[in-house]
Amino acid sequence: ANLVRHVPPWPTAEHTDPVGRLLTLAGQVPLELAAPLLTIAGFCSWAQGEGTVAVEACAHALEADPDYRMAQLLERGLATGLRPPALGGAGASRGADRRGVA
């Protein structure tokens, strides 16, 4: 709760994109809290087609916490060339149909 008081409001002129905001915030929190933020930034970058940023964010997340499972899973997906999911719109419903969910 104390951390929230130190986080500036968003968006700012400096950071209008969510990934930039997550990366900035990861640099402002204690190291033990950085891995989840960096992993989310990596996932968002991957979903937006920014593979290089995703790999870097994931690597930093694993530096902060080598045992952080979500970062490990993201790293594996990135290393194997897994394609990002279709987020929202028609792609989301097609994904549900492929899994047999109506």
N, C-alpha and C positions, 0 to 999 in steps of 0.2 A: 504494500500500500504506500509505503514511503517513496518507492521508486517512481510511482505515477506522478507525484508532484514535480519531479525533475524532468519529465518528458515534455518537450514543447508541443503545442497543438499542431495538428496536421490538417490540411496541407500548408506548407510554407513556400515562400518564393524559392528557397533552396532545394526542397524536395517535394515534387508534386506526384511522383510515382511511388506506388507501394513498395516496390523492391528497394528503391533507394532509401526509403524511410526505414524499412526493416534492417538494412545494412548499417545505417547510421545508428539506429537504436541498439543494434548488437554491439557496436563499439562503445556504447555508453553504459552498458549494464555490467555487473560482475561477470567474470569469465564463466562461472558455472551456469549462468542464465543465457549465454550467447548461443549455444548449440541449437536450441529450438528455433530461435529467430533466424539464424543463418540457414537452417534447413528449410524453413518456410520460404525464405528468400530464394533459395536454390530451386525449390519446387515451382514457385511462381515463375522464375526465369525460364525453367525448362518448359513449362506449359505455354509460355509466350514465344518459344523458339529460340531463346537466348542460351544455347548450350554451354558456351564458354563461361558465362556468368554463373550458371547453375553448377558447373564443375568446381569453380573457384569457391563459391559459397559453401558447397558441400565439403570441400577439403578443409576450409576454415572451421566448419562445424565439428568435423572429426578431430581437428587439432585441439579444439576447446574441450571436447568430450569424446574420446575414441570409442566409448561404449554406447553412445547414443544410437539406439536401434533405428530410428527413423532416418537418420543421416546415413547409416550403413545401407539401408534398403535403397535410398535414393542413389547413393554411390553405385550400387550394383546395377540399378536400372540404367543409369547414365553410361556405365562402362559397357553394358551389353547392347547399347543402342536402342533401348526401349523407347517407343514413340510416346509423346505426351498424350494425355487423354483429350478428347474433344470436350471442351467446357461450355456448357450452356447451349441454348438453341437446339437445332435439329440433331446435332451430333450427340447430345446427351440422350435423346430418346432412342437413337439408333444403338447406342451402347447398351442401353437397358434391354433392347430386343435381342441383341447377340447373346446375352446371358440367359435368355429365356424368361425375362421378367417383362410383363406387359406394362 
